[in-house]
Amino acid sequence: MSAATLRPATRDDVPLITRLIHELAEYEKLAHTCVADDASVGENLFGPNPAAEVVLAFIGDEPAGFALFFENYSTHLSRRGMHLEDLYVREHLRGRGIGRMLLSHLASIAVERGYGRMEWAVLRWNESAIRVYDAIGAEPLSGWLTYRLSGDGLRQMAAGTAGPRRGA
């Protein structure tokens, strides 16, 4: 079993990143929501105002997974931080420590850049990921709920026409 290698993604990696994003969406049972394509991924990661960074993992020459992250800010810490949007290891390569290696690499980036913390979300059903996060000492934020506005709800809010949600 060869060790994984990590490297920052480049513009040449856009087709691979797009493919991995779609694989992740399929794994998360959210493929129907994934509209990422090479043009949008290229523009958003490598255009004039990059929204995020990507680290790629390989076993030899085989792509093994990726982590996509971006900077956030904590008013309480009065410091920048890191939000890990996606961490994905291809199914047939799981159990080799690649996810942990990616997390360790991101933590070292956060420390090097002086970030105050690193945060991410995990789907409640993803027990294998939760076990990894528990094993590295990450703390679940049980007192917080994640909310999202998207699609019609986002457009309605922007137009000032958002109403109460069903059941409220």
Secondary structure, 3 states (H helix, E strand, C coil): CCCEEEEECCHHHHHHHHHHHHHHHHHCCCHHHCCCCHHHHHHHHHCCCCCCEEEEEEECCEEEEEEEEEEEEECCCCEEEEEEEEEEECHHHCCCCHHHHHHHHHHHHHHHCCCCCEEECCCCCCHHHHHHHHHCCCCCCCCCCCCCCCHHHHHHHHHCCCCCCCCC
